[in-house]
Amino acid sequence: MLNYLQEKLIFKSEQLPKNHKFNFKIRFKELFLKAKDGAKLHGVHFQQDDSKGIILYFHGNARNIDYWGIWGEQLSSTYKYDVVLMDYRGYGKSKGERSYTQMLEDSLVFYNYCCQFFTEDKIILFGRSLGGAFASYTSLHTKSEKLILESTFTTLEEVAKTKFWFLPTSLLLKYPFQNERNMPLINSETFIIHGSDDPLVKYELAQKLYHLSNSKSKELKTIEGAVHNDLRNFEGYHKYLDRIL
């Protein structure tokens, strides 16, 4: 029962019908990319004229591109980057059986797509919460320019312990998502953003990620008073993105 329920707890996915129409305001195209095992993965690509580069954005564990695309659209318009978002398996229009290894490998499919348009020194990886695991995995296996981690954990086990301290989470987790293993091996410029009052992913985990990083250029930006899902409500968050983007 616990093995079954963990997928429901980790992946709060919402699916979309194949004929769903997106109502984004700037130029974009839908992507249907094939994974190594043949699964069809869906994403969107927001496009800018005279783009400075491309941001590959990995969203959190809830909803889908219909929701997260609004933020991707804002990033693209504000900072004049192309922005690509992917939906994980079981989210939106993405299909395929979930597995820990295969889901992480899916992120490289979208990275390789980005490489068709920009050199690696023009690619920025941006992961929020669960998406940070995909961003750090992608950064580990590529030579992207920057890595931005927002409200991201060390391992999913550490987050699980907060809510399910009475369970042997290390034995049960099929999806450990271990950022702490990736950080010491990543050389890209690294920017970690975290709310000081985050009750789900404790601020101490962001500090640990920062200290684990061996990047020669790394920063930890604390958004005072922010929790897990409200960083965009703080002026300091946007000023920080203004500086790094």
Secondary structure as GFF3:
##gff-version 3
##sequence-region A 1 245
A	DSSP	alpha_helix	2	10	.	.	.	ID=ss1
A	DSSP	beta_strand	12	13	.	.	.	ID=ss2
A	DSSP	beta_strand	28	34	.	.	.	ID=ss3
A	DSSP	beta_strand	40	46	.	.	.	ID=ss4
A	DSSP	beta_strand	54	58	.	.	.	ID=ss5
A	DSSP	beta_strand	62	63	.	.	.	ID=ss6
A	DSSP	alpha_helix	65	79	.	.	.	ID=ss7
A	DSSP	beta_strand	82	86	.	.	.	ID=ss8
A	DSSP	alpha_helix	100	114	.	.	.	ID=ss9
A	DSSP	three_ten_helix	120	122	.	.	.	ID=ss10
A	DSSP	beta_strand	123	128	.	.	.	ID=ss11
A	DSSP	alpha_helix	131	140	.	.	.	ID=ss12
A	DSSP	beta_strand	146	150	.	.	.	ID=ss13
A	DSSP	alpha_helix	156	163	.	.	.	ID=ss14
A	DSSP	alpha_helix	169	172	.	.	.	ID=ss15
A	DSSP	alpha_helix	179	182	.	.	.	ID=ss16
A	DSSP	three_ten_helix	183	185	.	.	.	ID=ss17
A	DSSP	beta_strand	189	195	.	.	.	ID=ss18
A	DSSP	alpha_helix	203	212	.	.	.	ID=ss19
A	DSSP	beta_strand	218	223	.	.	.	ID=ss20
A	DSSP	three_ten_helix	231	233	.	.	.	ID=ss21
A	DSSP	alpha_helix	235	244	.	.	.	ID=ss22
###
